[in-house]
Amino acid sequence: NDLVLSDARVSKVQAWFERTPEGEWLVGDAGSTNGTRVDASALPRTHGVRIRSGARIRVAESLDLMFLEPDALWCVIERVRAAQRTLGDAAP
């Protein structure tokens, strides 16, 4: 699967993610022009590094993202939905 980031500073192939057989996630820079960082540390171009849910990813020194494992992402989605329902109930 691909994630498209519409920003001219982001390389066509910026970074990659991989799930290991043990269930851990790896992220690596794919030889990008402007680099990729995880929690302020530059990623090596030679291999992936382990990443945890909630890690901050900075792409091309211009775009900040957060990595969430599927379960954590669903928790965020449910909180947003609950907030939207609450706001909808409060509308005049």
DAPEHU-V250878 format. One record per pair of residues at least 24 apart in sequence whose ideal C-beta (glycine too) atoms are under 10 Angstrom apart, sorted by the first residue. I is the first residue (numbers start at 0). J is the second residue. Records with the same first field share a line. If there is no record, write none. Layout:
I->J ; J
This chain:
2->64
4->58 ; 59 ; 61 ; 62 ; 64
5->62
6->33 ; 58 ; 59 ; 61 ; 62
7->59 ; 61
8->32 ; 33 ; 58 ; 59 ; 60 ; 61 ; 62
9->33 ; 35 ; 58 ; 59 ; 61 ; 62
10->34 ; 35 ; 58 ; 59
13->56 ; 58 ; 59 ; 62
14->42 ; 47 ; 56 ; 58 ; 59 ; 64
15->47
16->47 ; 50 ; 56 ; 66
17->47 ; 50
18->68
19->47 ; 49
22->68
23->47 ; 49 ; 50 ; 51
24->48 ; 49 ; 50 ; 51 ; 52 ; 54 ; 66 ; 68
25->49 ; 50
26->50 ; 54 ; 56 ; 66
28->58
31->58 ; 59
32->59
33->57 ; 58 ; 59 ; 60 ; 61 ; 62
34->58 ; 59 ; 60
35->59 ; 60 ; 64
36->60 ; 63
37->64 ; 66
38->66
